[in-house]
């Protein structure tokens, strides 16, 4: 009998096969889905986030290294070198991220047999470091187990603070006599090691070199510079000195004591602490040299240059096993200044000579400085920036003169009658007076106050025009102009109630010309001076320059604004930025040329401005001009204004304030097409009780004459010079000031 198949069994098997097929389908679909997600993810990482990860990788592997790229050089307007770089031998050490102190000490021991390092900079902490390295087991015994446990169980301390406390306790117990028992050879190791550890990972640290050049070495002394023999010995053994290299370092050398050139930090300084965050945020390394003051600081990003980039090849544990240069780097760009060294030095010598001469005159006890600034009134180029100050030499105790050019824009003084052209221009603009206006010059009598008068007319009545008021320097004409600006008419023996608007009008007028506002010079640290306030009676003093204070540079910009017909030009000391020279003979190509920048134009008509300019010409050539004696014979056909201001000097030693006199002078020349505008300021020139006459004006004449004499000579030479390409010329003097000496400027 034939057996019938079990239908139930077949059904179960069918279901099992169907279930397996379903599961396989789900599995294959899941695998497909996962692969799809993986491909999408890889695509996202590759296409969308690829660039970000690439940048992160580069940040990990490509490190900017301080390879002592030369800073840009600084030249005067004629191509003469003012700040140079001199190469010198250097031995450096570059530690890796994984470098241990034991390795560094071993390298220091090897180096100590090849070079000598002056141990004078070694500190107690350095000695302790070496003792702890040398006496590891002995160091553990200095702190007991109980003391360590007490520190470790202190819940008020973080892990870092616990380590610091344990280290502090250990160091405090190192026997003092053992710190002074190291041999000379060991002291050499310590001196080298302290330099090695001062550096940062992947950034070369100078072990020896970059110090004072050409210093005379006495018998028994150790040279701060790398000797030829040391350089050769280390070079021959570099394969045995991991991280050590012999290279060329650069020393900054100045051929001029001009303080506004500024200073750069030394190799051993790196970035000054107060500006560390600023520079680190801009990609600098901690031991980079940076500009610390004035031009070196202002143009840091131009002068710094581009550091070389190296790519660090690491192994699986992150240790650097090789480096590859990605970018060789580039020296900093050069600066060409607006100043001619010959003119600058000649005018410095004149001002220094006169300052010392004036110090011999009775009543000049508080005279200690003088300034002279000269600008091109159309371009804003600063043609000379002279400042001199008498100080006591700390070594000899005798007075000496130092460069104080930066005082021309960082200090401010009452400037006296040189503001009077600005007072009249303000009067014209406010419709308080008109061109050709006449006032009676007479003593001004204000109720409750002493009479105020002009120097040339203490008691009489003289009818003067506005031009004659400038020529003769009438105080009273300016007083009555101030009355008119305030909407008042002078009445003898009456009180004053001007209102604060008059002060604002006057100060706005002066500001348009450049007084009481920043000039915009391309140097750091400029001040604006001090506003005297709103005391009613002081409006008259403000009108004659005896209330608010102004910087000598502001006075020069003011003179330039008058000279060019009313445009306030921003002054600048840098004329051009150039690429580094490729042959050492010709200046590099121009990267940027600084063009005139008009900050504002004054709100006066051309007729009003020309009227004031003509009045200033009378100051020099009018029969009653206040500068006629000194400038009347000049051939350059200039115009100017003299100034005398009462000021006060606080004598700290005596605890008293003395009344002194500030002397000032402004001018421009030639009259029709001014080539120069200038200002001379001599603060506290004399005690008021000893003041006889202004000696600033003859000095101004001598300074201006010197400029034109040099220009005339140079013009004659240029006619015979067919050279079209700017060439590098030697410094005007043979002076050389090493970068360490400049730190005292």
C-alpha positions as CSV (number, residue, x, y, z in Angstrom):
1,X,0.0,0.0,0.0
2,X,1.4,3.3,-1.1
3,X,2.2,5.7,1.8
4,X,0.6,9.2,1.6
5,X,3.0,12.2,2.4
6,X,2.4,14.0,5.7
7,X,0.9,17.2,4.6
8,X,1.5,18.8,8.0
9,X,5.2,18.1,7.8
10,X,5.4,19.5,4.3
11,X,3.7,22.6,5.4
12,X,6.1,23.1,8.3
13,X,9.1,22.7,6.0
14,X,7.7,25.2,3.6
15,X,7.1,27.7,6.3
16,X,10.7,27.2,7.5
17,X,12.1,27.8,4.0
18,X,9.9,30.9,3.6
19,X,11.0,32.1,7.0
20,X,14.7,31.6,6.2
21,X,14.3,33.4,2.9
22,X,12.6,36.3,4.6
23,X,15.4,36.5,7.2
24,X,18.0,36.4,4.5
25,X,16.2,39.1,2.6
26,X,16.2,41.2,5.8
27,X,19.9,40.5,6.4
28,X,20.9,41.4,2.8
29,X,18.7,44.5,2.9
30,X,20.3,45.5,6.3
31,X,23.8,44.9,4.8
32,X,22.8,47.0,1.8
33,X,21.5,49.7,4.0
34,X,24.6,49.7,6.2
35,X,26.9,49.9,3.2
36,X,24.8,52.7,1.7
37,X,25.0,54.6,5.0
38,X,28.8,53.9,5.1
39,X,29.2,55.1,1.6
40,X,27.2,58.2,2.4
41,X,29.2,58.8,5.5
42,X,32.4,58.4,3.7
43,X,31.2,60.8,1.0
44,X,30.2,63.3,3.7
45,X,33.5,63.1,5.3
46,X,35.4,63.2,2.0
47,X,33.4,65.9,0.3
48,X,31.7,68.0,3.0
49,X,34.2,67.7,5.9
50,X,37.3,66.8,4.0
51,X,38.8,70.3,3.9
52,X,38.2,70.7,7.7
53,X,40.0,67.5,8.5
54,X,42.8,68.4,6.2
55,X,43.3,71.7,8.0
56,X,43.3,69.9,11.3
57,X,45.9,67.5,10.1
58,X,48.0,70.4,8.8
59,X,47.7,72.1,12.1
60,X,49.0,69.0,13.8
61,X,51.9,68.3,11.4
62,X,52.8,71.7,9.9
63,X,54.4,73.9,12.5
64,X,55.6,77.5,12.0
65,X,59.2,77.5,13.2
66,X,61.2,80.5,14.3
67,X,64.2,80.1,12.0
68,X,65.7,83.6,12.6
69,X,64.4,85.1,9.4
70,X,66.0,88.6,9.1
71,X,63.7,91.5,10.0
72,X,63.2,94.1,7.3
73,X,65.7,96.9,7.1
74,X,65.0,100.6,7.5
75,X,66.4,103.3,5.2
76,X,66.2,107.0,5.1
77,X,64.6,108.9,2.1
78,X,67.9,108.8,0.2
79,X,68.4,105.0,0.6
80,X,70.9,105.3,3.5
81,X,70.7,102.4,5.9
82,X,69.3,103.3,9.4
83,X,68.6,99.9,10.8
84,X,70.4,96.8,9.5
85,X,70.8,93.1,10.2
86,X,74.2,91.6,10.8
87,X,74.6,87.8,10.6
88,X,76.3,85.9,13.3
89,X,77.0,82.3,14.2
90,X,74.5,80.6,16.5
91,X,74.0,77.2,18.1
92,X,70.4,76.2,18.6
93,X,68.4,73.4,20.2
94,X,65.0,72.2,19.1
95,X,63.1,70.0,21.5
96,X,60.3,67.7,20.4
97,X,56.9,67.2,22.1
98,X,58.1,64.0,23.6
99,X,61.6,65.1,24.7
100,X,62.3,64.3,28.4
101,X,64.6,66.3,30.7
102,X,67.0,63.3,31.0
103,X,67.6,63.5,27.3
104,X,68.2,67.2,27.4
105,X,70.7,66.9,30.3
106,X,72.6,64.3,28.3
107,X,72.7,66.6,25.3
108,X,73.8,69.5,27.6
109,X,76.6,67.3,28.9
110,X,77.9,66.6,25.4
111,X,77.6,70.2,24.4
112,X,79.5,71.4,27.5
113,X,82.5,69.6,26.2
114,X,82.3,71.5,22.9
115,X,81.4,75.0,23.9
116,X,81.7,77.4,26.8
117,X,78.6,79.1,28.2
118,X,78.8,81.9,30.7
119,X,77.2,80.7,34.0
120,X,76.3,84.2,35.2
121,X,72.6,83.8,34.3
122,X,72.2,80.7,36.4
123,X,69.5,81.0,39.1
124,X,68.9,79.1,42.3
125,X,66.0,77.3,40.6
126,X,68.5,76.1,37.8
127,X,70.8,74.7,40.5
128,X,67.9,72.9,42.2
129,X,66.8,71.4,38.9
130,X,70.2,70.0,38.3
131,X,70.5,68.6,41.8
132,X,67.1,66.9,41.6
133,X,68.2,65.3,38.2
134,X,71.5,64.2,39.6
135,X,70.2,62.9,42.9
136,X,66.8,61.3,42.1
137,X,66.8,58.7,44.9
138,X,68.2,61.2,47.4
139,X,65.5,63.7,46.5
140,X,62.7,61.2,47.3
141,X,64.0,61.0,50.9
142,X,63.7,64.8,51.5
143,X,59.9,64.4,51.9
144,X,58.6,61.7,54.2
145,X,55.8,59.3,53.3
146,X,53.6,60.9,55.9
147,X,54.1,64.3,54.4
148,X,53.4,63.0,50.9
149,X,50.2,61.3,52.1
150,X,49.1,64.5,53.8
151,X,49.5,66.4,50.6
152,X,47.8,63.7,48.5
153,X,44.8,63.5,50.8
154,X,44.3,67.3,50.9
155,X,40.9,67.7,49.3
156,X,41.4,71.5,48.9
157,X,44.2,71.0,46.4
158,X,43.9,69.9,42.8
159,X,46.2,67.3,41.3
160,X,48.4,70.0,39.8
161,X,48.5,71.9,43.1
162,X,49.5,68.7,45.0
163,X,52.4,68.2,42.6
164,X,53.5,71.8,43.0
165,X,53.4,71.6,46.8
166,X,55.4,68.4,46.8
167,X,57.9,69.9,44.5
168,X,58.1,73.1,46.6
169,X,58.7,71.1,49.8
170,X,61.4,69.0,48.1
171,X,63.3,72.0,46.8
172,X,63.1,73.8,50.1
173,X,65.0,70.9,51.8
174,X,67.9,70.6,49.3
175,X,71.0,71.4,51.4
176,X,72.3,74.9,50.5
177,X,75.9,73.8,50.6
178,X,75.2,71.1,48.0
179,X,73.8,73.7,45.6
180,X,77.2,75.5,45.8
181,X,79.3,72.3,45.4
182,X,79.0,71.8,41.7
183,X,82.1,71.7,39.6
184,X,82.9,74.1,36.8
185,X,82.1,71.4,34.3
186,X,78.7,70.9,36.0
187,X,78.0,74.6,36.0
188,X,78.6,74.6,32.2
189,X,76.0,71.8,31.9
190,X,73.5,73.8,34.0
191,X,74.1,77.0,31.9
192,X,73.5,75.1,28.7
193,X,70.5,73.2,30.0
194,X,68.7,76.3,31.3
195,X,68.8,77.7,27.7
196,X,67.5,74.5,26.2
197,X,64.6,74.2,28.6
198,X,63.6,77.9,28.0
199,X,62.5,77.1,24.5
200,X,59.2,75.7,23.3
201,X,58.6,72.4,21.5
202,X,59.4,72.4,17.8
203,X,60.9,76.0,18.0
204,X,64.7,76.4,17.8
205,X,66.1,78.0,21.0
206,X,69.5,79.8,20.8
207,X,71.9,78.1,23.2
208,X,74.8,80.4,22.3
209,X,74.9,83.4,20.0
210,X,72.7,86.4,19.4
211,X,74.5,88.3,22.2
212,X,76.5,91.5,22.2
213,X,78.8,91.8,19.2
214,X,82.4,93.0,19.2
215,X,82.6,93.0,22.9
216,X,86.1,93.0,24.3
217,X,86.8,89.7,26.1
218,X,89.1,90.1,29.1
219,X,91.4,87.2,30.2
220,X,89.5,84.5,32.0
221,X,86.1,85.7,30.6
222,X,83.9,83.5,28.5
223,X,82.8,84.9,25.2
224,X,79.1,85.5,24.8
225,X,79.4,84.9,21.1
226,X,80.0,81.6,19.4
227,X,83.7,81.3,18.5
228,X,84.8,79.9,15.1
229,X,86.2,76.9,16.9
230,X,83.0,76.2,18.8
231,X,80.9,76.5,15.7
232,X,83.2,74.1,13.9
233,X,83.3,71.5,16.7
234,X,79.5,71.4,17.1
235,X,79.0,71.3,13.3
236,X,81.2,68.2,13.1
237,X,79.2,66.3,15.7
238,X,75.6,67.2,14.9
239,X,74.7,63.6,14.2
240,X,75.5,62.8,17.9
241,X,73.6,65.8,19.2
242,X,69.9,65.2,18.6
243,X,68.0,68.5,18.3
244,X,71.2,70.7,18.1
245,X,71.9,72.7,15.0
246,X,74.4,75.3,13.8
247,X,72.9,78.2,11.9
248,X,73.0,81.9,11.2
249,X,71.3,84.2,13.6
250,X,70.7,87.9,13.0
251,X,71.5,90.9,15.2
252,X,69.7,94.2,14.8
253,X,72.1,97.1,14.3
254,X,71.1,100.8,14.3
255,X,73.2,103.5,12.6
256,X,71.3,106.3,14.2
257,X,70.3,107.1,17.8
258,X,66.9,108.4,16.5
259,X,64.6,107.1,19.2
260,X,61.5,106.8,16.9
261,X,63.2,104.0,15.1
262,X,62.1,102.0,18.1
263,X,63.5,98.7,19.4
264,X,62.8,95.0,18.8
265,X,62.9,92.4,21.5
266,X,66.1,90.4,21.9
267,X,66.4,86.7,21.2
268,X,66.5,85.9,24.9
269,X,63.3,88.0,25.4
270,X,60.9,86.8,22.8
271,X,57.4,88.3,22.9
272,X,57.0,90.8,25.9
273,X,54.6,89.4,28.4
274,X,52.2,92.3,28.2
275,X,51.6,91.6,24.5
276,X,51.9,87.8,24.5
277,X,48.2,87.1,23.9
278,X,48.0,89.6,21.1
279,X,50.9,88.0,19.1
280,X,50.0,84.4,19.9
281,X,46.5,85.0,18.4
282,X,48.3,86.1,15.2
283,X,50.3,82.9,14.8
284,X,53.6,84.1,16.5
285,X,55.7,81.8,18.7
286,X,56.6,82.8,22.2
287,X,60.3,83.3,21.5
288,X,59.7,85.3,18.3
289,X,61.4,88.7,18.3
290,X,58.9,91.5,17.8
291,X,58.9,95.3,17.6
292,X,58.6,96.9,21.1
293,X,58.3,100.6,20.3
294,X,57.8,103.2,17.6
295,X,58.6,102.3,14.0
296,X,59.7,98.7,14.9
297,X,56.4,98.2,16.7
298,X,54.1,100.2,14.3
299,X,55.3,98.2,11.3
300,X,55.9,94.9,13.0
301,X,53.8,92.8,10.5
302,X,55.8,94.3,7.6
303,X,59.2,94.0,9.2
304,X,58.7,90.5,10.7
305,X,58.9,88.5,7.6
306,X,57.5,85.0,6.9
307,X,58.8,82.2,9.0
308,X,59.7,78.9,7.3
309,X,57.2,76.0,7.7
310,X,58.3,72.5,8.4
311,X,56.2,69.4,8.3
312,X,56.9,67.0,11.1
313,X,56.9,63.3,10.2
314,X,55.7,61.3,13.3
315,X,55.6,57.6,14.1
316,X,52.7,55.6,15.5
317,X,53.3,57.0,19.0
318,X,53.3,60.6,17.9
319,X,57.1,61.0,18.1
320,X,58.8,63.2,15.5
321,X,61.1,61.1,13.4
322,X,61.8,63.5,10.6
323,X,61.0,67.0,9.3
324,X,60.4,68.2,5.8
325,X,60.6,71.9,4.8
326,X,57.3,73.0,3.3
327,X,58.1,76.7,2.9
328,X,61.5,78.3,3.1
329,X,60.2,81.5,4.6
330,X,61.1,85.0,3.6
331,X,62.9,88.0,5.2
332,X,60.8,91.0,6.3
333,X,60.0,93.8,3.9
334,X,62.1,97.0,4.1
335,X,60.9,100.5,5.0
336,X,62.0,103.7,3.4
337,X,61.4,106.7,5.7
338,X,60.4,110.2,4.7
339,X,63.4,111.8,6.5
340,X,66.8,112.6,5.0
341,X,69.6,111.6,7.5
342,X,71.7,114.5,6.5
343,X,69.0,117.0,7.3
344,X,67.9,115.2,10.4
345,X,71.4,115.0,11.8
346,X,72.3,118.6,10.9
347,X,69.2,119.9,12.7
348,X,69.7,117.7,15.6
349,X,73.2,119.1,16.1
350,X,71.9,122.7,15.9
351,X,69.1,122.1,18.4
352,X,71.5,120.2,20.8
353,X,74.1,123.0,20.6
354,X,71.5,125.7,21.2
355,X,69.9,123.7,24.1
356,X,73.2,123.4,25.9
357,X,74.0,127.1,25.2
358,X,70.6,128.2,26.6
359,X,71.1,126.2,29.7
360,X,74.0,128.6,30.6
361,X,71.7,131.6,30.7
362,X,70.3,132.6,34.1
363,X,66.7,131.6,34.7
364,X,66.8,128.5,32.6
365,X,67.0,126.0,35.4
366,X,63.8,124.2,34.3
367,X,64.7,124.2,30.6
368,X,65.5,120.6,29.7
369,X,64.0,119.9,26.2
370,X,63.4,121.3,22.8
371,X,61.6,120.1,19.6
372,X,61.7,120.9,15.9
373,X,59.4,119.2,13.4
374,X,59.4,119.9,9.7
375,X,56.7,118.5,7.2
376,X,55.9,118.6,3.6
377,X,52.6,120.5,3.7
378,X,51.2,118.8,0.7
379,X,52.2,115.1,1.2
380,X,52.4,114.9,5.0
381,X,55.9,113.5,4.8
382,X,57.8,114.2,8.1
383,X,61.1,115.7,6.8
384,X,62.7,115.9,10.2
385,X,61.5,115.0,13.7
386,X,64.0,116.5,16.2
387,X,63.7,116.2,20.0
388,X,66.4,116.7,22.5
389,X,66.4,116.4,26.3
390,X,69.0,117.2,28.9
391,X,69.3,114.5,31.5
392,X,71.9,113.6,34.2
393,X,74.3,110.8,33.2
394,X,73.9,108.1,35.9
395,X,77.6,107.2,35.5
396,X,79.3,110.6,35.5
397,X,76.6,112.6,37.2
398,X,77.0,115.3,34.6
399,X,74.3,116.5,32.2
400,X,74.1,114.9,28.8
401,X,71.7,115.3,25.8
402,X,69.6,112.3,24.7
403,X,67.3,111.9,21.7
404,X,63.7,112.8,22.6
405,X,62.1,112.8,19.2
406,X,59.1,110.8,20.6
407,X,58.3,113.6,22.9
408,X,57.1,115.6,19.9
409,X,53.9,113.6,19.9
410,X,53.8,112.2,23.5
411,X,54.0,115.5,25.4
412,X,52.0,118.7,25.2
413,X,52.5,122.3,26.1
414,X,50.9,125.8,26.1
415,X,52.1,127.2,22.8
416,X,51.2,130.9,23.1
417,X,50.7,133.3,20.2
418,X,51.3,130.8,17.4
419,X,47.6,129.9,17.7
420,X,46.5,133.5,16.8
421,X,46.1,132.7,13.0
422,X,43.7,130.0,14.1
423,X,41.8,132.4,16.4
424,X,41.2,134.8,13.5
425,X,40.2,132.0,11.1
426,X,37.7,130.8,13.7
427,X,36.4,134.4,14.0
428,X,35.9,134.6,10.2
429,X,34.1,131.3,10.1
430,X,31.8,132.2,13.0
431,X,31.0,135.5,11.3
432,X,32.3,137.2,14.4
433,X,34.9,139.3,12.4
434,X,35.5,140.1,8.8
435,X,38.6,140.3,6.6
436,X,40.2,143.6,7.3
437,X,38.4,144.0,10.7
438,X,40.0,146.7,13.0
439,X,40.0,146.8,16.8
440,X,41.7,149.2,19.2
441,X,44.5,147.5,21.0
442,X,44.2,148.7,24.6
443,X,44.5,147.1,28.1
444,X,41.5,145.0,28.7
445,X,40.0,145.7,32.1
446,X,37.7,143.1,33.5
447,X,36.0,143.6,36.8
448,X,37.9,141.9,39.7
449,X,40.9,141.1,37.5
450,X,44.3,142.6,36.6
451,X,44.5,144.3,33.2
452,X,45.3,142.1,30.2
453,X,47.3,143.7,27.4
454,X,49.6,143.2,24.4
455,X,53.3,143.0,25.1
456,X,54.1,145.9,22.7
457,X,51.3,148.1,24.2
458,X,50.9,148.0,27.9
459,X,49.0,151.3,28.4
460,X,48.1,153.1,25.1
461,X,45.4,152.8,22.4
462,X,46.4,151.7,18.9
463,X,44.0,150.9,16.1
464,X,45.1,147.7,14.4
465,X,43.8,145.7,11.5
466,X,43.6,141.9,11.6
467,X,46.8,141.6,9.5
468,X,48.6,144.0,11.8
469,X,47.4,142.0,14.8
470,X,49.2,139.0,13.4
471,X,52.3,140.9,12.4
472,X,52.7,142.5,15.8
473,X,51.1,139.7,17.8
474,X,48.3,141.6,19.4
475,X,46.8,139.9,22.4
476,X,44.0,142.4,22.7
477,X,42.8,141.8,19.1
478,X,42.4,138.1,19.9
479,X,40.6,139.0,23.2
480,X,38.1,141.1,21.3
481,X,37.7,138.4,18.7
482,X,36.9,135.9,21.5
483,X,34.3,138.4,22.8
484,X,32.7,138.5,19.3
485,X,32.8,134.7,18.9
486,X,30.9,134.5,22.3
487,X,28.4,137.1,21.0
488,X,29.6,139.8,23.4
489,X,31.1,143.3,23.0
490,X,33.9,144.3,25.3
491,X,33.0,146.9,27.9
492,X,35.7,148.2,30.3
493,X,35.3,147.1,34.0
494,X,32.5,144.7,33.4
495,X,32.3,141.1,34.4
496,X,32.5,138.1,32.0
497,X,29.7,135.7,31.0
498,X,30.6,134.1,27.8
499,X,28.8,130.7,27.9
500,X,30.3,127.3,27.1
501,X,29.4,127.5,23.4
502,X,32.2,130.0,22.8
503,X,34.7,127.4,24.1
504,X,33.4,124.8,21.8
505,X,33.5,127.1,18.8
506,X,37.1,128.0,19.5
507,X,38.2,124.5,20.1
508,X,36.4,123.2,17.0
509,X,38.2,125.9,15.0
510,X,41.6,124.9,16.3
511,X,40.8,121.2,15.8
512,X,40.1,121.7,12.1
513,X,43.6,123.1,11.8
514,X,45.2,120.3,13.8
515,X,45.4,121.6,17.4
516,X,44.0,119.5,20.2
517,X,43.3,116.4,18.1
518,X,45.5,113.4,17.1
519,X,47.5,114.1,14.0
520,X,47.3,110.5,12.9
521,X,51.0,110.0,12.7
522,X,52.1,106.4,12.0
523,X,53.7,105.9,15.4
524,X,52.2,104.5,18.6
525,X,51.6,106.6,21.8
526,X,50.4,109.9,20.4
527,X,48.5,112.1,22.8
528,X,46.1,114.9,22.1
529,X,47.0,117.4,24.9
530,X,44.8,118.7,27.7
531,X,41.7,120.9,27.5
532,X,41.7,123.5,30.2
533,X,38.0,123.4,31.0
534,X,35.2,125.9,30.7
535,X,36.2,128.6,33.2
536,X,34.6,131.8,31.8
537,X,37.6,134.1,32.1
538,X,39.9,131.6,30.4
539,X,38.3,132.0,27.0
540,X,40.6,135.0,26.5
541,X,43.6,132.9,27.5
542,X,42.5,130.2,25.1
543,X,42.4,132.7,22.3
544,X,46.2,133.5,22.8
545,X,47.3,129.9,23.4
546,X,47.7,130.0,27.1
547,X,45.1,127.6,28.3
548,X,44.9,124.3,26.4
549,X,48.0,122.3,25.6
550,X,49.2,120.9,22.2
551,X,51.9,118.6,21.1
552,X,54.8,120.0,19.0
553,X,53.7,117.7,16.2
554,X,50.1,119.1,16.3
555,X,51.7,122.6,15.9
556,X,53.6,121.4,12.8
557,X,50.4,119.9,11.3
558,X,48.7,123.2,12.1
559,X,51.5,125.1,10.2
560,X,51.2,122.7,7.3
561,X,47.4,123.3,7.1
562,X,47.9,127.0,6.9
563,X,50.7,126.5,4.4
564,X,48.7,124.4,1.9
565,X,45.6,126.5,1.9
566,X,43.4,124.7,4.5
567,X,43.8,120.9,4.1
568,X,44.8,119.0,7.3
569,X,47.2,116.3,6.0
570,X,48.0,113.2,8.0
571,X,51.7,113.1,8.8
572,X,53.7,110.0,8.2
573,X,57.3,108.9,8.8
574,X,57.3,105.9,6.4
575,X,57.4,106.8,2.7
576,X,57.5,103.3,1.1
577,X,57.4,99.6,1.9
578,X,59.7,97.7,-0.4
579,X,60.6,94.1,-1.0
580,X,64.0,93.0,0.4
581,X,66.9,93.8,-1.9
582,X,68.0,90.9,-4.1
583,X,71.5,92.0,-4.8
584,X,72.4,94.2,-1.8
585,X,73.0,97.1,-4.1
586,X,69.6,98.3,-5.2
587,X,66.4,98.7,-3.1
588,X,63.7,96.1,-3.7
589,X,60.5,96.7,-5.6
590,X,57.9,99.0,-4.2
591,X,55.1,97.1,-2.3
592,X,53.3,100.2,-1.1
593,X,53.8,103.9,-1.5
594,X,52.1,106.2,1.1
595,X,50.1,108.9,-0.6
596,X,48.7,112.1,0.9
597,X,45.7,111.5,3.2
598,X,43.5,114.6,3.8
599,X,41.9,114.3,7.2
600,X,39.7,117.3,6.7
601,X,39.5,120.7,5.0
602,X,38.8,123.8,7.2
603,X,35.5,125.7,6.9
604,X,37.0,129.0,5.7
605,X,37.0,130.6,2.3
606,X,40.1,130.7,0.1
607,X,40.1,134.5,0.6
608,X,40.2,134.2,4.4
609,X,43.0,131.6,4.3
610,X,45.1,133.7,1.9
611,X,44.5,136.8,4.0
612,X,45.9,135.0,7.1
613,X,48.8,133.6,5.1
614,X,49.7,137.1,3.9
615,X,49.5,138.4,7.5
616,X,52.0,135.7,8.5
617,X,54.3,136.8,5.8
618,X,54.3,140.3,7.5
619,X,55.6,138.6,10.7
620,X,58.8,137.9,8.8
621,X,59.1,140.8,6.4
622,X,56.9,143.5,7.8
623,X,58.7,146.5,9.5
624,X,57.0,145.7,12.8
625,X,56.9,141.9,12.4
626,X,57.6,140.0,15.6
627,X,60.2,137.8,13.7
628,X,61.5,140.6,11.4
629,X,64.9,140.8,13.1
630,X,65.6,137.1,12.6
631,X,63.8,136.4,9.3
632,X,63.7,139.7,7.5
633,X,66.9,139.0,5.6
634,X,65.9,135.4,4.6
635,X,65.9,134.7,0.9
636,X,63.4,131.8,0.9
637,X,60.4,134.0,1.2
638,X,58.6,132.4,4.0
639,X,55.8,133.2,6.5
640,X,55.4,132.4,10.2
641,X,54.2,133.3,13.6
642,X,56.1,133.6,16.9
643,X,54.7,132.5,20.3
644,X,55.3,133.0,24.0
645,X,53.2,131.3,26.7
646,X,53.1,131.5,30.4
647,X,53.4,128.0,31.9
648,X,54.0,126.4,35.2
649,X,56.7,124.0,36.3
650,X,56.1,121.8,39.3
651,X,59.4,121.3,41.2
652,X,58.9,118.1,43.1
653,X,62.1,118.5,45.2
654,X,61.1,121.9,46.4
655,X,57.4,121.2,46.6
656,X,56.7,124.4,44.7
657,X,55.3,125.5,41.4
658,X,57.3,128.1,39.4
659,X,56.0,130.4,36.6
660,X,58.0,129.7,33.4
661,X,57.8,130.7,29.8
662,X,57.3,128.4,26.7
663,X,58.7,129.7,23.5
664,X,57.3,128.6,20.1
665,X,57.6,129.3,16.4
666,X,55.7,128.1,13.3
667,X,56.3,128.8,9.7
668,X,56.4,127.7,6.1
669,X,58.4,128.4,3.0
670,X,58.5,129.4,0.2
671,X,55.4,131.4,0.5
672,X,53.9,130.8,-3.0
673,X,54.5,127.1,-3.2
674,X,55.5,125.9,0.3
675,X,58.0,123.1,0.4
676,X,58.2,122.9,4.1
677,X,56.1,123.7,7.2
678,X,57.7,123.7,10.6
679,X,57.3,124.2,14.3
680,X,59.8,124.8,17.1
681,X,58.8,124.4,20.7
682,X,61.1,125.1,23.7
683,X,59.1,124.4,27.0
684,X,60.0,126.1,30.3
685,X,62.6,128.1,28.4
686,X,62.9,130.7,31.2
687,X,61.5,131.6,34.6
688,X,59.0,134.3,33.9
689,X,60.8,136.7,36.3
690,X,64.0,136.3,34.2
691,X,62.4,136.4,30.7
692,X,63.8,139.1,28.5
693,X,63.2,138.3,24.8
694,X,62.4,135.3,22.6
695,X,65.5,133.3,21.6
696,X,63.4,130.7,19.8
697,X,63.0,132.7,16.6
698,X,66.7,133.0,15.7
699,X,67.0,129.2,16.4
700,X,64.1,128.6,14.0
701,X,65.9,130.7,11.3
702,X,69.1,128.7,11.7
703,X,67.2,125.4,11.4
704,X,65.3,126.4,8.3
705,X,68.5,127.9,6.7
706,X,70.3,124.6,7.2
707,X,67.5,122.7,5.4
708,X,67.7,125.0,2.3
709,X,71.5,124.9,2.3
710,X,71.5,121.1,2.2
711,X,68.7,121.0,-0.4
712,X,70.6,123.4,-2.6
713,X,73.8,121.3,-2.4
714,X,71.9,118.1,-3.1
715,X,70.1,119.6,-6.1
716,X,73.4,120.4,-7.7
717,X,74.6,116.9,-7.1
718,X,71.5,115.3,-8.6
719,X,71.9,117.2,-11.9
720,X,75.1,115.1,-12.4
721,X,73.6,111.8,-11.2
722,X,71.8,109.9,-14.0
723,X,71.0,106.9,-11.8
724,X,67.3,106.0,-12.2
725,X,67.1,103.0,-9.9
726,X,67.2,103.7,-6.1
727,X,70.5,102.3,-4.7
728,X,71.4,101.3,-1.2
729,X,73.8,103.8,0.3
730,X,75.9,103.6,3.4
731,X,74.8,105.3,6.6
732,X,75.4,109.0,6.8
733,X,77.6,108.4,9.9
734,X,79.8,105.5,11.0
735,X,78.0,105.1,14.3
736,X,76.7,101.6,15.1
737,X,74.4,100.9,18.0
738,X,73.9,97.2,18.9
739,X,70.3,96.0,19.6
740,X,71.1,95.5,23.3
741,X,72.2,99.2,23.6
742,X,68.9,100.4,22.2
743,X,67.0,98.8,25.1
744,X,68.0,101.8,27.2
745,X,66.5,104.3,24.7
